[in-house]
Amino acid sequence: MKRRSRLYNVLIPVVCAVLHASPLFAVDSAQPQQVFWGDTHLHTSLSGDAIAFGLLRTPADAYDLALGKEIAAGNGKTIKLMRPLDFLVIADHAEGYGMVTAIMAGNMALLADTTVQRWARLIAEGENVRAGREMIAAQANGRVPDVVFEQGPAIARSTWLDALRTAEAYNEPGTFSAMLGFEWSSLVRGNNLHRVVIFRDDSKTVENIVPLDSNVSGMNPEKLWAWMGDYENKTGGRVLAIPHNPNLSNGMMFPLLDWDGAPLTAAHAAARSRWEPLLEVSQIKGDSEAHPLLSRNDEFADFDTWDNGNLDGSQAKTASMLAGEYAREALKSGLGIEQLTGVNPYKFGMVGATDSHTSVTASEESNFWGKFVNTEPREGRWKKHRKATLQDGWEYAAAGLTAVWASENTRASLFDAMNRREAYATTGSRIVLRVFAGWDFTSHDLEAFDSVQRGYAGGVPMGGDLSAAPKGKAPALMVMAQKDPLGGNLDRVQVIKGWLDTDNQTHERVYDVVWSGARVPDKRGKLPSVGNTVNVAEATWVNSIGESQLSALWHDPDFDPDQSAFYYVRILEIPTPRWTAYDAKRFAQKMDEDVPMTLQERAYSSPIWYSPGRE
């Protein structure tokens, strides 16, 4: 018999936690009433690296899959998502946008160049992977042939207009949002500074621009922000950017100095905060919430960790780089920069995505379709890579998802929710999560039928700000979580706090807030493991442990009203089979002992910030 969670005396000074049928939907129709699930970063055959690696699936195929339709995989198999999405951002690379398609179609102007001829020959001979890698290396090292820049604008514009027509054909307000976007793919010496650019607008507003090529604009993200400002000024539209999962930037994603090596200014910090309200924290190329060397007291920090090197494997990772490419450390750095400049540049919410280059936005472990078509389901795709600075096949993750609390499923409503950071990331599971922070929440608010309405009325949701603390008050977080109906039960709710002390030093702490089962923390406060029901050989598990819901009202026991801080919530599921276990079962193959066969899926809320000087 599954035992229900209960409270222990050790927690009473810190947390009032209750399991109940908490409504996760607002009563007031003006407030976000529903969570919408989507992928903010998917590639199709319009991306040069995707088609060079053999992808022929189009944006239309991607939309069909996102809507739950079945399509042919091209190898005698079919592809279908386990559950359709509510929205999708096709974010094909602006660099070489439609270019490889033109090469394969025999564009004579492009084929006049010997390097392009070589790429075309490799593709024709079936050496797609080699051609793709050479194209990526050319961009990383500034060796893109001149003819690409000469012919690029016309090819990109024609391709962009075709993509817009396809998006409009699939966009159905209230049912499915085909949000318009692209990926600005800055690559500095192989270090990934990519951003996904997303528009609030429809095709009529964006048809007069083409995706910004970082080879033309320059690799400095400030060039992108300037372009975004120019777009809004000229069109009256709205646009935001989401930095790519930062773990392949070798420390460049969250700098403490500007592009020229000078201290960050208030203007720079304000621009980044204005244009980049979200961060892609989890996707197919690993998870960037935290790193075990940065968060040594966090037993769950080492999750899908990628720390071998940069994007193209040209430079190995060093420990000194880590602080510049993990979300939690950046959130802490932002507090320090705000103390110096008056503006926090790293004030971002959390989202997850696939970054799949297969047109397939599947994120479930049992339905993993890989990064490129050559890593789609097949025997041996888990195997080790021959280059030490690149990841092994088994290290790829089954990707993430973005959850957005919005009033309706439209481009505008979803964009507005993203822009105010009322969104959160998961590692692929559909955990439903609500977080509010205020000064006067009580257990009655948590238990009330209109708890969400009370959350908005008496505090701020995830992504929000708390004002200067009333005398004698500490922040109270109201957290409500429900399991994915198709996933594992919930293990625990954690609050991660970061703060800046009076000596301008940053700190962090992970609090276990509420959990399943009759577990009691030990003398050091460590909570015992939830257990593990996974049958690896059969790639199955049983929901005989964990809970379907966990809710809590948590007061910060260490609050100092004079210290800036942030709070976000991490939800952990019980262990379930990883995609490697499903592959081992499906293909009857034995993998190396160091290949993980289980994982604990999780969700990360966007933070809530506290500032002592905020009016």
URDA-V937740 format. One record per residue. N is the residue number from 1. RES is the residue in one small letter. SS is DSSP state (hx for helix, st for strand, lp for the rest). PHI is phi in whole degrees, -180 to 180 (none if undefined). Layout:
BEGIN
n: {N,N}
res: {RES,RES}
ss: {SS,SS}
phi: {PHI,PHI}
END
This chain:
BEGIN
n: {1,2,3,4,5,6,7,8,9,10,11,12,13,14,15,16,17,18,19,20,21,22,23,24,25,26,27,28,29,30,31,32,33,34,35,36,37,38,39,40,41,42,43,44,45,46,47,48,49,50,51,52,53,54,55,56,57,58,59,60,61,62,63,64,65,66,67,68,69,70,71,72,73,74,75,76,77,78,79,80,81,82,83,84,85,86,87,88,89,90,91,92,93,94,95,96,97,98,99,100,101,102,103,104,105,106,107,108,109,110,111,112,113,114,115,116,117,118,119,120,121,122,123,124,125,126,127,128,129,130,131,132,133,134,135,136,137,138,139,140,141,142,143,144,145,146,147,148,149,150,151,152,153,154,155,156,157,158,159,160,161,162,163,164,165,166,167,168,169,170,171,172,173,174,175,176,177,178,179,180,181,182,183,184,185,186,187,188,189,190,191,192,193,194,195,196,197,198,199,200,201,202,203,204,205,206,207,208,209,210,211,212,213,214,215,216,217,218,219,220,221,222,223,224,225,226,227,228,229,230,231,232,233,234,235,236,237,238,239,240,241,242,243,244,245,246,247,248,249,250,251,252,253,254,255,256,257,258,259,260,261,262,263,264,265,266,267,268,269,270,271,272,273,274,275,276,277,278,279,280,281,282,283,284,285,286,287,288,289,290,291,292,293,294,295,296,297,298,299,300,301,302,303,304,305,306,307,308,309,310,311,312,313,314,315,316,317,318,319,320,321,322,323,324,325,326,327,328,329,330,331,332,333,334,335,336,337,338,339,340,341,342,343,344,345,346,347,348,349,350,351,352,353,354,355,356,357,358,359,360,361,362,363,364,365,366,367,368,369,370,371,372,373,374,375,376,377,378,379,380,381,382,383,384,385,386,387,388,389,390,391,392,393,394,395,396,397,398,399,400,401,402,403,404,405,406,407,408,409,410,411,412,413,414,415,416,417,418,419,420,421,422,423,424,425,426,427,428,429,430,431,432,433,434,435,436,437,438,439,440,441,442,443,444,445,446,447,448,449,450,451,452,453,454,455,456,457,458,459,460,461,462,463,464,465,466,467,468,469,470,471,472,473,474,475,476,477,478,479,480,481,482,483,484,485,486,487,488,489,490,491,492,493,494,495,496,497,498,499,500,501,502,503,504,505,506,507,508,509,510,511,512,513,514,515,516,517,518,519,520,521,522,523,524,525,526,527,528,529,530,531,532,533,534,535,536,537,538,539,540,541,542,543,544,545,546,547,548,549,550,551,552,553,554,555,556,557,558,559,560,561,562,563,564,565,566,567,568,569,570,571,572,573,574,575,576,577,578,579,580,581,582,583,584,585,586,587,588,589,590,591,592,593,594,595,596,597,598,599,600,601,602,603,604,605,606,607,608,609,610,611,612,613,614,615}
res: {m,k,r,r,s,r,l,y,n,v,l,i,p,v,v,c,a,v,l,h,a,s,p,l,f,a,v,d,s,a,q,p,q,q,v,f,w,g,d,t,h,l,h,t,s,l,s,g,d,a,i,a,f,g,l,l,r,t,p,a,d,a,y,d,l,a,l,g,k,e,i,a,a,g,n,g,k,t,i,k,l,m,r,p,l,d,f,l,v,i,a,d,h,a,e,g,y,g,m,v,t,a,i,m,a,g,n,m,a,l,l,a,d,t,t,v,q,r,w,a,r,l,i,a,e,g,e,n,v,r,a,g,r,e,m,i,a,a,q,a,n,g,r,v,p,d,v,v,f,e,q,g,p,a,i,a,r,s,t,w,l,d,a,l,r,t,a,e,a,y,n,e,p,g,t,f,s,a,m,l,g,f,e,w,s,s,l,v,r,g,n,n,l,h,r,v,v,i,f,r,d,d,s,k,t,v,e,n,i,v,p,l,d,s,n,v,s,g,m,n,p,e,k,l,w,a,w,m,g,d,y,e,n,k,t,g,g,r,v,l,a,i,p,h,n,p,n,l,s,n,g,m,m,f,p,l,l,d,w,d,g,a,p,l,t,a,a,h,a,a,a,r,s,r,w,e,p,l,l,e,v,s,q,i,k,g,d,s,e,a,h,p,l,l,s,r,n,d,e,f,a,d,f,d,t,w,d,n,g,n,l,d,g,s,q,a,k,t,a,s,m,l,a,g,e,y,a,r,e,a,l,k,s,g,l,g,i,e,q,l,t,g,v,n,p,y,k,f,g,m,v,g,a,t,d,s,h,t,s,v,t,a,s,e,e,s,n,f,w,g,k,f,v,n,t,e,p,r,e,g,r,w,k,k,h,r,k,a,t,l,q,d,g,w,e,y,a,a,a,g,l,t,a,v,w,a,s,e,n,t,r,a,s,l,f,d,a,m,n,r,r,e,a,y,a,t,t,g,s,r,i,v,l,r,v,f,a,g,w,d,f,t,s,h,d,l,e,a,f,d,s,v,q,r,g,y,a,g,g,v,p,m,g,g,d,l,s,a,a,p,k,g,k,a,p,a,l,m,v,m,a,q,k,d,p,l,g,g,n,l,d,r,v,q,v,i,k,g,w,l,d,t,d,n,q,t,h,e,r,v,y,d,v,v,w,s,g,a,r,v,p,d,k,r,g,k,l,p,s,v,g,n,t,v,n,v,a,e,a,t,w,v,n,s,i,g,e,s,q,l,s,a,l,w,h,d,p,d,f,d,p,d,q,s,a,f,y,y,v,r,i,l,e,i,p,t,p,r,w,t,a,y,d,a,k,r,f,a,q,k,m,d,e,d,v,p,m,t,l,q,e,r,a,y,s,s,p,i,w,y,s,p,g,r,e}
ss: {lp,lp,lp,lp,lp,lp,lp,lp,hx,hx,hx,hx,lp,lp,st,st,st,lp,lp,lp,lp,lp,lp,lp,lp,lp,lp,lp,lp,lp,lp,lp,lp,st,st,st,st,st,st,st,st,st,lp,lp,lp,lp,lp,hx,hx,hx,hx,hx,lp,lp,lp,lp,lp,lp,hx,hx,hx,hx,hx,hx,hx,hx,lp,lp,lp,lp,st,st,lp,lp,lp,lp,lp,st,st,lp,lp,lp,lp,lp,lp,lp,st,st,st,st,lp,lp,st,lp,lp,lp,lp,lp,hx,hx,hx,hx,hx,hx,lp,lp,lp,hx,hx,hx,hx,lp,lp,hx,hx,hx,hx,hx,hx,hx,hx,hx,hx,hx,lp,lp,lp,hx,hx,hx,hx,hx,hx,hx,hx,hx,hx,hx,hx,hx,lp,lp,lp,lp,lp,hx,hx,hx,hx,hx,hx,hx,hx,hx,hx,hx,hx,hx,hx,hx,hx,hx,hx,hx,hx,hx,hx,hx,hx,hx,lp,st,lp,lp,lp,st,st,st,st,lp,st,st,st,st,lp,lp,st,st,lp,lp,st,st,lp,lp,st,st,st,st,st,lp,lp,lp,hx,hx,hx,hx,lp,lp,lp,lp,lp,lp,lp,hx,hx,hx,hx,lp,lp,lp,hx,hx,hx,hx,hx,hx,hx,hx,hx,hx,hx,hx,hx,hx,hx,lp,lp,lp,st,st,st,st,st,lp,lp,hx,hx,hx,lp,lp,lp,lp,lp,lp,lp,lp,st,lp,lp,lp,lp,lp,st,lp,lp,hx,hx,hx,hx,hx,hx,hx,hx,hx,hx,lp,lp,st,st,st,st,st,st,lp,lp,st,st,lp,lp,lp,lp,lp,lp,lp,lp,lp,lp,lp,lp,lp,lp,lp,lp,lp,lp,lp,lp,lp,st,lp,lp,lp,lp,lp,lp,st,lp,lp,hx,hx,hx,hx,hx,hx,lp,lp,hx,hx,hx,hx,hx,hx,hx,hx,hx,hx,hx,hx,hx,hx,hx,lp,lp,lp,lp,lp,lp,lp,st,st,st,st,lp,lp,lp,st,lp,lp,lp,lp,lp,lp,lp,lp,hx,hx,hx,lp,lp,lp,lp,lp,hx,hx,hx,lp,lp,lp,lp,lp,lp,lp,lp,lp,lp,lp,lp,lp,lp,lp,lp,lp,hx,hx,hx,lp,lp,lp,lp,lp,st,st,st,st,st,st,lp,lp,lp,lp,hx,hx,hx,hx,hx,hx,hx,hx,hx,lp,lp,lp,st,st,st,st,lp,lp,lp,lp,lp,st,st,st,st,st,st,st,lp,lp,lp,lp,hx,hx,hx,hx,hx,lp,lp,lp,hx,hx,hx,hx,hx,hx,hx,hx,st,st,st,lp,lp,lp,st,st,lp,lp,lp,lp,lp,lp,lp,lp,lp,st,st,st,st,st,st,st,lp,lp,lp,lp,lp,lp,lp,st,st,st,st,st,st,st,st,st,st,st,lp,lp,lp,lp,lp,st,st,st,st,st,st,st,st,st,st,lp,lp,lp,lp,lp,lp,lp,lp,lp,lp,lp,lp,lp,lp,lp,lp,lp,lp,lp,st,lp,lp,lp,lp,st,lp,lp,lp,lp,lp,lp,st,lp,st,st,st,st,st,st,st,lp,lp,lp,lp,lp,lp,lp,lp,lp,st,st,st,st,st,st,st,st,st,lp,lp,st,st,lp,hx,hx,hx,hx,hx,hx,hx,hx,hx,lp,lp,lp,lp,lp,lp,lp,lp,lp,lp,st,st,lp,lp,st,st,st,st,lp,lp,st,st,st,lp,lp,lp,lp,lp}
phi: {none,-73,-91,-79,-68,-142,-93,-125,-56,-62,-95,-56,-66,-106,-144,-110,-122,-141,-96,-160,-82,-70,-70,-105,-123,-72,-90,-74,-66,-77,-96,-57,-105,-145,-96,-115,-107,-160,-117,-96,-160,-131,-113,-124,-67,-77,-83,-59,-70,-69,-72,-64,-82,112,-76,-117,-74,-99,-56,-61,-61,-63,-65,-58,-64,-61,-82,98,-81,-99,-130,-75,-85,93,-124,88,-104,-122,-121,-154,-72,-69,-144,-69,-100,-92,-153,-149,-113,-80,-118,-70,-61,-70,-73,71,-61,77,-69,-67,-59,-66,-63,-67,-81,87,-58,-68,-64,-69,-74,-72,-90,-68,-66,-64,-58,-63,-61,-63,-67,-60,-64,-64,-88,85,-92,-61,-61,-63,-62,-60,-66,-67,-66,-63,-64,-63,-68,-62,-110,67,-117,-69,-58,-58,-63,-64,-72,-70,-93,-57,-57,-68,-65,-63,-65,-62,-65,-62,-63,-63,-64,-65,-62,-65,-61,-65,-67,-98,-71,-135,-52,93,-122,-151,-112,-93,-76,-87,-174,-159,-112,-86,-111,-61,-137,-105,52,86,-93,-82,-121,-61,-135,-90,-103,-125,-100,-81,-98,-98,-64,-63,-83,-100,-72,-91,-114,-127,-52,-76,-88,-67,-68,-94,-74,98,-84,-68,-57,-62,-67,-65,-61,-64,-63,-63,-63,-65,-60,-65,-65,-81,-108,77,-84,-134,-151,-139,-128,-119,-58,-59,-38,-85,-74,-114,-94,49,88,-89,-70,-122,-76,-97,-125,-81,-58,-95,88,-93,-58,-63,-100,-62,-65,-64,-61,-66,-65,-65,-62,-69,-95,-126,-78,-133,-131,-78,-101,-149,-162,-63,-95,95,-120,-124,-72,-153,-127,-62,-79,-93,-123,-68,-96,-108,-68,-108,-73,-93,-127,46,-79,-113,-143,-83,-174,-94,-63,-95,74,-84,-141,-72,-79,-120,-61,-68,-82,-62,-62,-93,-147,-129,-59,-63,-67,-66,-61,-68,-60,-59,-63,-68,-66,-62,-63,-86,-110,89,-136,-97,-77,-109,-104,-120,-90,-111,-137,-122,-158,-94,59,-70,-107,-125,70,-109,-98,-75,-128,-82,-61,-80,-136,-83,-109,78,-82,-125,-63,-77,-118,-70,-51,-165,-64,88,-70,-78,-67,-73,-89,-79,-105,-63,-86,-109,-81,-75,-58,-69,-78,-64,-95,-81,84,-122,-136,-109,-110,-127,-90,-137,-80,-159,-89,-135,-56,-65,-67,-64,-60,-61,-65,-62,-66,-91,67,-89,-148,-150,-106,-130,-88,130,-77,-107,-70,-94,-137,-123,-138,-132,-130,-160,-103,-128,-64,-127,-63,-66,-64,-64,-87,-69,-65,-109,-60,-68,-60,-66,-61,-69,-70,-109,-166,-128,-84,-51,92,-95,-125,-101,-83,-52,-67,-61,-58,80,-105,-124,-58,-115,-101,-105,-120,-135,-134,-127,-68,-66,-57,-102,-112,-76,-63,-87,-87,-161,-112,-124,-110,-104,-114,-125,-151,-114,-85,-70,-97,63,-103,-96,-143,-146,-153,-108,-110,-78,-99,-154,-151,-92,77,-94,-90,-127,-60,-80,-62,-88,87,-79,-87,-61,-60,-71,107,-154,-106,-71,-98,-63,-60,-101,53,-132,-151,-127,-84,-91,-125,82,-132,-80,-139,-140,-133,-155,-114,-122,-105,-66,-80,-119,-73,-123,-64,-95,-114,-66,-156,-137,-137,-139,-108,-119,-108,-114,-87,-69,-60,-138,-66,-85,-61,-64,-66,-63,-65,-59,-70,-64,-105,50,-125,-99,-104,-62,-64,-83,-83,-70,-112,-132,-156,-114,-57,-152,-129,-122,-74,-68,-72,-121,-104,-117,-129,-67,-101,-74,-96}
END
